[in-house]
Amino acid sequence: MLINAQLLLQFQRCERRPFLDVHGDYLQREIPNELVLKVQQDKIAHHQRIVKKLSYYEPDYLSRDWEAGAASTLELMQQGVSYIRRGVILTSYREKYTLLSRPDLLVKQPGKSRFGNWNYVPVNIELGKRPKQEYQVVIAFHAQVLATVQDVILSKAGLILRDKDKTYVVDLDKWTPQMLNILEEYIQVIESVEAPEIFISRQKCSLCPWYNYCHAKARYQEHLSLLPGVTPIRYTQLQNLAITTLEALAQTHPSTLENLTGFDSNVAAKLVVQAQSVFTKQPLILADSFSLEYLTFTAPIELYFDIEAQPDLNLNYLLGVLVVDRVANTEQFYAFLAEQPEQEPLIWQQFLNLVNQYPQAPIYHFCAYEVDTVKRLGKLYRTPYAQIHPILNRFIDIYEQLIQSVALPIDSYALKTIARWLGFEWREQQANGAKCIYWYDKWLETGDRTLLAIIQDYNEDDCRATRTVKDWLVSFFEAESGNITL
C-alpha cells in the first residue's frame, strides 16, 4: 500500500479524512467547489512564480508509473543536476508499505552521498505565509524517504512560503521524530476496520470533499461536535464524564463542568443552555445576558453594513449599505463597488458621504470585520480621526449582542445559519463570501458583469439578513422581557 505526503498532510488535519480517501466510497465525495479550485489555482501560480526562475529538470515517466518516475529521478540525481522538479522517490516501509515522496524541488548542495561530493535537499513550495507544523512534518517525510536513496541523513530541509524572500530552514532533527510518530499513528488508523470517530470542526471541515458525508452522519448521530461551543478539548472532557448525548448535556448542572480543562463557569453555563436550546428546539435567554439597556433597539433610520473583500489583493471591493427609514417606510440599498482595485479610495469616500448623511443612525453589522476595516481604511486613506470616531461609535455588532444574550437551536452562529432558521433566504442559494472572492477574480479576468451582479445581490442579501436577525432579537426580548426602553 502506498503512503504519500498528501495522506500524511490530511491526517494531521483530520484522522478521518485519509481513512475515507483510502477506504471510502468516492461517489460520496463532493466535487471541488469554487474556493477549493481557487486555492489550487493560487498554489499552482505560486509554484510557477518560484520555479520559472530556476533551470530545472523533471523525471520522464508516464502518469502514475511511480517505478519509472523513481528510476528517472535517480538518474538525474546521479548526473548531479542542480534542480529536480517533482522528483519521485520510493522506499519500502515495514514490508507492507511503500512510501512515495514527490517534493516540489530537490536542490543540489555540496556534501557526501552515494552519488559523489553532492547530495540533495527537499524543498516544498507552500501557499501559506508561515511554517505550519503540517508543512514541516511533510518536508521531514520527504527527507526521510530521500535518505534511503542517497545514503545520507540530512539535518535541514526547506520551505518556500508565500510573500517570503528567503527559504525557511526546517530543523529535521526536531521534526523527523514527530513525523515518524504521526506516520505510525496513520498506519494504525488506516489498518483499522472502522473509520475514526466523526468530529465536525467547521473551519477545518468546510473545504473537505467528505464534509457533507460526515455532516449527515453527525446529524443522524446527534453528535455533540455539532453543538456550538463544543471544541475537541471540551468534547474529550465530556466523554470522560460519559456525557455523550445532547439530552445528557442538557440535564448536566454547569458546576459539573466548570473546573474541567477547557471550561470555566461562563463556558459551562453557556454550553448547557445551548444544549437545552437545541434539545427543546427553542431559543433561550442566557443567564448572564446583556442588561436590556445595552441591547439593540429600533431607530427611525437604520443602516445595515456589509463588506466583500479579496484578501489576496488586500482589497475591500464592495461596501454595501442598506438604508431603512422606518418613518417614511422606505428602504434603499447602496452598493459602493470597486470594479477595479484602484477604485477602493473612491468607494471609501462614497461610503463616508452616505453614512454622514444620517449622523444619528445606528450602523448594524455582523461580526467585527466591518469595524476593523473602517479603522484600516481610515488610516490607509488618511481620513481624519475626528471623522472616523463618530462613525465607529454608531456601529452595533448584532453577532456579539446575540451570542451574549441568547442560545438558539442551531448548529452554528454564522449569519446564514441564523437567518435561515428565521426563514430568510438568499437569492443565490449557493453564494457565500468565499465564492464572491472567486467571482470577483473571474470578473477581473473576464469582464463578465453578471458576476458583479451576483456579488451585489449577495451583499445586499447579507445586509437584509442582518436586519432580519436584528429585528428578531428586538422582538424576542420585547416578548420575553417587555418593551426595551432606552
N, C-alpha and C positions, 0 to 999 in steps of 0.2 A: 504494500500500500504506500502511495506517495504522501509525503508530508512536505508542504511548501510554506514559504514565508507568509503568504496571504492567509492561510489557515491559522497560522500562529498569531498573526496580527488580529484576526477576527476573534480568536479565542480570548485574547486579553480584554476585548471589549464586551464579549458575551460568550460564556461557555456553551450556550445552546446553539449559537449560530453555526459554528463549523460542524457540529454533530448533524444538523439539518442539511448543511451543504454536502456532507458525505453520504448520509443515510436517508435524507428526506425525499419526499415526492416533489420533484421540480415543478409539477403542474400547480402546486400550492404557492409557488413563489410569485411575487408581483414583478411586472416589468419595471425597469428603472424609470423613475419619474423625472421631471424636468430638472429638479435640483441635483439629483444624482448624476444626470448627464452633464450638467454644468460643472460639477466638481470634477468629473472625469475629464472634461474638455480643458478645464483650468490646469489640471495636473499634467496633461499632455503638453499644453502650451508652455508651462513652466519647465518641463523636461526638455522641450525643444530649444528653449532660450539658453539653457545651460550647455547642451551637447553641441549646438551649432558652432560653438567657439573651439571645439576640440577636433583633432584629427583622429578619429576612432575607427576601429574595425568591429564587425559583427560576425558571430558564428553563422555558418551557412548550413541550414538544415530545413527539412520540411516541418510544417507546423505540428507541434506536439510529439515529434520524434526526438525525445529527450536524449536518448543514447547518442544519436548522430550529433545533436547540439553540443553535448558534453565533449565528444571527440573533436569537434571543430574548435571549441573553446580551448581545449587543452593544446591543440596545435598552435593557436595564436599565442598562448602563454609561453610555449616553448620557443616560439620565434622572438619573443620579447617585445611585442608591440606595446606602445605607450598606453593606449586606452582600448578597452574592450567594452562595447556597449551591449548590455543584456546578455552577458555570457551565461552559459548553462553549466552547472556543476552538480554532479550526482555523487552520493555516497550511501552505503548501506548503514542501517542503524538497528541494532538488536535483531539482526537477521530478517525480521518480519517486515521492516520498513525501509523505504528509500527516501532519503532527504533530497529534495530538489531545491537548489538555490539559483536564483536569477537576479543578482544585484543589478541596479541601474548601470553602474560602472565598475570595472576592475581597473585600477590605476597602478601602473608600474612604479616601483620605488626601489632604491638600492637596498641590498640585503641578500643574505643567503637563502637559497631554496633548492629544490631538486632541479630547477631549470638552469641555475648558474648564479651569477652575482646580482640577481634581481628577484624580487617577488612581487606579489600583487596585493593590494588592499581594497576591500569592497567599499563602495561609496553609494549611498542611496540619495535620490533627489526627492524631497518631500515638499508637499504643498503647505504644510504648517509653518508657523513662524517661530516655534520654539521646539527644542529637542524632547518631545514627549517620551515617556517610558516605552510606549509601544514601538516607536521608531528605533530606539536604542536596542531593544530586545531583538527586533527583526534584523538589524545590521549585525548583531552578535551571532545570530543564526547563520547569516551568510558567511561570516568569518570562520565559524566552527566548521562548516562544510568545506570551505576553501582550504582550511588547514590540512585536510585529509588528501588534498590533491597536490599541494605544493610542498608538503612536508615541513611546514614551519608554522608555529603558533604566533599569531600577531598579538600585539598589545593595544593597538589602536585601529579604529576604522573611522569612516567619515559620513557626515550628513550634510547635504546642501539644502538649506532651508529657504523659504520664500523671503525676499527682501533682506537677505543677509549676504554681505560681500565675501565673507570667508567661510571655508568649510568647518563645520562644527566637529571637533575631535571627540570620538566616543571611547571611553575607557573600557576596554574589553575585559580587563582583569576584574572590574566591578560587575559588568553586565552579563558576561558569559555564564557564571554560576546561576544567576537569576533566570537566564534564558533556558538553561538545562532543566531547572525546576519546572518552568512553565511547559517545556516540551514533555516532561514526564506526566504532568497533570493533564495535558492534552491527550496523551496516549491512553491514560486511564479513562477519560471521558469517551473517547472515540471507540474504545473496546467495550463500553457498557451496552447493555441491551436497551435501556431506556434513555431518552434524551434528558439532559439536566432540567431541573425544575424551571418553570417559567418565572421570570421577574420582568414586569413591564416598567422600563425606565424611559420616560417619554423622550427625553433629549437624545439618549443613545439609540433608542429603538426606531426613531421616526424614519430614518433612511434605509432601514434594513428591508430586504425583499421578503423576509418572513414575517414582517410586522403584523399584517392582517391575520395571518395564520395563527400566530401566537396570541394576538389580542382576542381572537374569537375563542380560543381555548381558555384564556384567562377569564373572560366573561362567563363562560359556561361553568367554570370552577368557582366563580365569585372570588377570585384570587385577591388577597389583601394588597398586592402591589398596585392594583387599580385605584386604591383609595389615596386621594391627595394627602401628602404628609408621611406616607409610609416609604421610607428610604431603605436601602439594603441593610444598613446597620440596625435600624428600628425593627425591620422585619425579622431579623435574626433574634433580637431580644423578645419579640412576641412569640416566636416559635419556641424559645426556651421556656416560656410560661405556658406552652400549649394553647396559646391564643391563635388559632389558625382559621377562624371563620369570622365573617362580618358580624354575626349575631353575638359571638363570644366577645369581640372587641366592644361592641355597643353596650354590653352589660358589664364591662370592666370599670371599676372605680379608678379615676385618674391617679389616685395615690399609689396604686399598684405599680404604675409605670414611671412615675416622675423621677425616681432616683436611678433609673437604668441608664446605661450608656446610650447617648443619642437623644435622651429625653430631658425635659425639665418640667416644672409644674405647668407652665403655659402650654408647652407642646403636648403634654399628656392630656390635659383637659380638652384642648382643641381637637386632638385626634379622636378622642372618644365621642365628642359631639359630631364630628364628621362621620364616624361610623353610624351613629344613631340617625343622622340625616339620610344617609344612603339606605340604611336598613328600613327606615319608615317611609322613605321616598317623600320626605317633607323638608322644606327649608327650616333651619333652626337658628335662633339668636345665640351667639356665643356669650358665655358668662362674663367675659371681660371686654365686651364690645364697647365701641366708642360711646361716650356721652352723646345724647341727642344733639347738643349744641354744636358738636363737631361733624355731624353727619351732613351729607349733601342736602340741598334744598332746591326748590323750583324758583327760578328768577324770571323776570319779564322777558329778557333777552338772554339766550344761552348760546355759547359757541362750543362745538364739538370738533376736536382737532385730531388728525391722524397723519402720519408721515410714511412715505415709501422711500426706501434708501437702497443704494448699491454700495455695500461695504468695500468691495474691491477697488472702487473708484473714489472711496471716501466722499460719497456724494449723497445728498438728500435731494432727490429729483422731483418729489411731489409733496407739497404741503397742502393738505385738504382741510377745509373748514366748512362745517355745516352751521349756518346761522338760523336759529329758531327764535322767531318773535312770537311769544305767546299772547301778547296784547293784540297785535294785528293779525294773528293766526296765519302767519306766513313762514315758509322755510325756503332757504336758498343755499345751494352747495357751491363753494368756490374751490376750483382745482388749480392751484398755482404750480404749473408743470414746467420743468426744465427739459425741453425737447433735446437739448444738447447740454453736456456737463457744465460748459462755461456760463450757462444761464442761471446757475444757482444763486448768485448775488441778486439777480433780478427778482426771482420768486421770493427770496427772503424779504426784500423791500415791499413786495406786494402783500405778503403776509402781515408785515408790521402795519402797513397802511390800513388793512382791513380790521385787525383787532383793535387798533386805536380809534376806529370809528365808534366802537362800543366800549368805552373805558370802564363801565360798571359791570359788564357781562362776565360771568364766570366762564372759564375755558376748561371744559371737561376733556379728559383723555384717559387712556387705559394703559397703565404701566408707566415706567419712568423715562422711557426713551424720548418722548416729546420734550420734557423738561430739560433733559441733558442736551438735547440737540439745539434747543433755543439758546441755552447758555453757550454752547460751542459756536454756533453761527454768529451770535452776538460778538464773541471775541474775534472770530475769523474776519468778520467784515467791519470790525471796529465800531459797532453800534454803541452809543453812549450807555453806560450802566444805568443812568437816570431814566433812560427809555426802556431798558430791558427789565429792570427791577419791578416796576408796577405790573408788567405783563406776567412775570413769574408768580407774583403774589395772587394772581387770579386763577392759577392752574389748580384744578381739583382732580386728583387721581382716583377714578372710580374703582380701579382694581384694588388699591390699598384700602379704600373705605369698605369695600365689600368683604375682602378676606379678613379684615379686622373685626367685622361685626356679625357676619352670618356664615353658616355652613350650608352648602347646597347639595342636593342628592345627585351629584355628578362625579365624574372621574378625573376632571381637570378643570382648573380655573383659567383656562385660555378663553379669550373673548369669544371665539367661535363656539366653544362648548357651552358657555353660559347663555349666550344669545339664542342658540338653537334650542336649548332647554326651555327658553321663554317663548319659543315659536318663531323667532326671526330667521329668515333665510337669505343667503347671499344670492345675487342674480347668477353669478358664475360659481356653480356648486363646488368645483374642484380648486378654486383660486385660493391662494394663501400668499403670505409675504415672500416666501422663498420663490414661488413661481413668478411673482412680479419681478424679482431680480432677473430671472431668466428671460422673461418677456421684454424687459427694458433693454437688456443686452441685445436681444433679437431685433428690437426696434432700431437701436443704433447701427446694427449690422445691415438690416434690410430696408428700413424706412417704411415698414408696414404700419400704417396709422391705426389699423384695427387693434393692434397690440396696445397702443396708448389708450384707446377707448376702453378696453377690458380693464386695464390698470386703474383708470379713473373711476370706473364703476365699482371696482373692488374697494378702492379707497373711500368712496362715498358710502358704500355699504358698511365699512368699518366704523365710520362716523355715526351712521344711523344705528348700528348695533350697540355702540357705546351709549347712545341716547336711550335705547331700549332697556339696557341694564340699569342705567341711572334712574329712569322713570320707575322701573320695578322696585328698585331699592327704596326710593322715597315712599312709594305706595305700601310696600311691605312694612316699613317701620310706622307709617301712619296707622295701618291696620292693627299692628301689634302694640303700639305704644301711644296712640293718639296722635294728633297733628303735631308736626315738628314746628317749633317756634324758634325764631332767632331774635 
